[in-house]
């Protein structure tokens, strides 16, 4: 596939859309920022584009086509809304019952991607535009997990595989072999805030960090959208939860704000680690 010279970027929340847009501009790729009202970060307004409500799918597609966009990428966080109550345009109204009855987030994403594909758009993953976003194998900074922490990572990887198989979530927290939390609809940051409220006799603390956050793609994952993503905010919440590190599947997770994330993790003596895709997978 030849590299597109103009991209429609449908921007969720967080720093990832900005990072991708800046990299595209530096590479000579024109960006049309398709913002989502009350979701996209305000910094996205510095880029040429348009803004529409989340449920205005038809209006968004028409705007992208009017800007001569043929290739699109989804980036950033979008929490699952109440589709029964969400304001929709005509195209959205046709999609509403299917979206409302979708069992999990991956099912929702597939429905949305199919609608954009049917409208004639080519959909690519964020890593297609910025290869360095993908997590590498091994430690990202100066800190590496020890033997006990590697054992926690293996357990967490297995648990994440199983909850992903049922389209529940992409991550979990394990400490000393005990599963402290699994990610569901609340997302990673809220899960970590739950961990921070657990009794200190089963989790780590700021002075004695223990345990690991693990994130990996669901076995049923649509790899062009909603890949597991970590950034500085993830690290901050992991530190507040008393964790010793963060592990993500190498080649199957996105690293936002990489340089800042690694520097902050090293300063906090927290590891960021990419584990092999075979870890925790069924034989």
Protein Blocks (a to p, Z undefined) as FASTA:
>chain_A
ZZdfbdcddddedjklmmmmmmmmmnopacdddddehkacfklmmpgcddddfklmmlmm
mmmmmnopabdcdedjdddddfklpccdfklmmmmmmmmmpmblmlmmmmmmmmmmmnop
acddfklmmmmlpccedjfblbdcdfklmmmmmmmmmmmmmmmmnombmcdcdeehiafb
dcdfkommlmmmmmmmpcfklcccfklggdjddddddfklcfkgopacddfklmmmmmmn
opabdcddehiaccehklmmmmmmmmnopacddddfkgopaZZ
